[in-house]
Amino acid sequence: MRELVENIIEKLDYFEIECEELKKDAYDELDRNEFPDNQYLWSIIGSMAELLE
């Protein structure tokens, strides 16, 4: 999961999309539970993916 989140964050940074709060939430949630069953982390990933669209 960490690799997925870091790849998305790299893309957000590349396109200079401002979403510092989402990035912080993603890393905080990874520290709590980095496993694929983390629904809140998937929600954050979905929000970041929407910004990339």
C-alpha positions, 0 to 999 in steps of 0.5 A: 500500500505504501508504494501505491500511495507514494506513486500517487503522491509523486504524480500529484507533485509532478503536476503541482496539484496542491493537496497537502492535507490529503498527503498528510492524512495518507501518511498518517493512515499508513502509519496506523494500518498499511494493510489493504483492508484499511477503508479510510486509506482507500478513501484517501487514495480515491480522493487523490486519484480524482484530483489526478483526473 
